[in-house]
Amino acid sequence: MKRLLHTSALAAMLMAAFASAPAWAQTAAVKVEGAWARASVQGQKGTGAFMRLTAPDGARLVRAESPAAGVTEVHEMKMEGDVMKMRAVPALDLPAGKTVELKPGGYHVMLLDLKAPLAKDTAVPLTLVFQDAKGAESKLNISVPVATMPPGGAAPAGHGHGHKH
């Protein structure tokens, strides 16, 4: 009986320790670097968020969420013949140890039906939802700075392309 109580107490302590450290558990799975969202203007209904993602053990970005937008989707832009096409993708593979760049003119997180314009020098909350090889989902909450160009000041590729939805 004593051993059962000891084991139960130990399990409860471990569960409490893991529950009090969710950021550690979340950030260990996927590294996010260089995140930014493009500023928008009054009346603009959509904009993009961009970043570099690295999953040491591999993962998939299965969705994104933001209270700033009515709809948040993972999108791909690519040339089909002479036409640049954009579409939502069900998931974005993050191969083990390889950095995947979400950038203007390529993969990105699309914020649609904006509830208010995203002003330069503010930040937008974004939740990234990942799935590991076993199918387990994890969420990573980040605060994404809003800017007119990516960190470092270089004009983004595909700058000025319109998102008409």
N, C-alpha and C positions, 0 to 999 in steps of 0.2 A: 504494500500500500504506500509506504514511504517513497519507494522508487517511482511509482506511478505519479505521485504528487510532484516529486522532483522533476520528472520528465515533462509533466504538464506545465509546470512553472517555467522551465527552460524554453519550451516551445512558445509559451505566451510572451516571454521576454524577447525571443528572436523575432516573432511576428511584430511586436511593438517597435523593435529596432528597424525592421524593414519598412514599416508603415511611416515611421518618422523621417525616413530618408528617401522619399520617392525621387528626388532629383538625381541622386546618385544612380539609382536603378535605371532611370530614363536616359540620362546622358551617356551612360556606358555603352548603349546599343548603337547610336548613330551620332556622329559628330557634325555639327552645323557650323559653317564658316561663311563670312562675307555676306550675310543676309541683308537684304534691303527690299523695300517696296517702292514702286514708282508713284510719286505724288500725283494727285488728280485735281481736277478743277470742278467748280460748281456745275452740276448737270451731267458730269461724266459718270457713267454707270459701272465701269469696270476698269481694273488696273491689274498689274502683275507683281508678284513677289518672286525674288530670285535669291539663290544661295548655292553653296557647295555642300554636298552631303557625302559622308564617308561612313560606311558600316563595316567595322572590322571583321565581323562574322557573316556578312551578307544579310540583306533584308529587302523588303519592298515598301515603298511609300504607297499606301493604299488610299489615303485621303487626307484632306486638310480641312480645317475648320477655323472660322474667325467670326467674332461677334460684330465686326465692322461691315460684313457683307451678308446679303441674303443667301448667296450661293458661293461656295468655295470649292474649286476643282483643280486637279492636276491636269495640265494641258501640254500638248505637243504642237509645235509649229514646224512645218517642213515644206520644202518646195516640191510640188507635184507638177512637173512640166514647167511652165512659166508662171504658175500661180502659187503664192504662199498660202497654205491652208493651216487652220488651227482646229484642233479637236480635243475633247476631254479624253483622257486615257484611264482605264480602270485601275492601273497600278504602274509604278515605275520601279524597275529592278535596280537594286543597289548591289552590284557584285562585291564580294568580300575584298576589303582592303583597297578598292578602287574609288576614287572620288568622282562623283557624278555632278556635273554642273547644271544648275537650273539657271538659264540666262535668257535675255531677250532674243527672240528669233529661234529658240529651241524649247526645251522643256521648261515649264515654269508653273507657279501656283497662280491661278486666276481668281481674283476677287471680283465677283459680279453682284449686281444690285446693291452697290455701296449705299450704306445708310447715311453717310455724310462724306464730303470730300476728304481725302487723305492729304493733310497739309505737310509741306516740307518741314523737316526738323522736328517732327513728332514721331510717334511709334505706333504700330498696329499689333495687337495680340494675334498670334497664329498658333494653332495646335496642329502638329504633324502626327499622323497616325501611321505607324510602321507595323509590318508583320514579319516575324522571323521564319526560318525554314520549317519550324514545327507548326506554324499557323497562329502562334500566340501574338496578340496585338499589344503594342505599347504606345503611349502618347508622350509627346514632347512639347511642352508649352514654351514658346519663345516670344520675345518682344522684338519686332522687326522695325528698324529705323526707316523712316520715309524720306526719300530723296528724289532729286530729279535725274541723278546719274549714280552709277555704282560707286562703292567706296574706292578711293584712289583717284577719282575724277575723270577717268576715261569715258568717253561717250559710249554707251552700250551699242552693241551690234543690233540692227533692226530697230534702232531708236526712231520713234515717230510712227511706227506701224499702228494702225487702229485696231481696236477690238470692238467689233460691232456684233452685238448679240441681241 
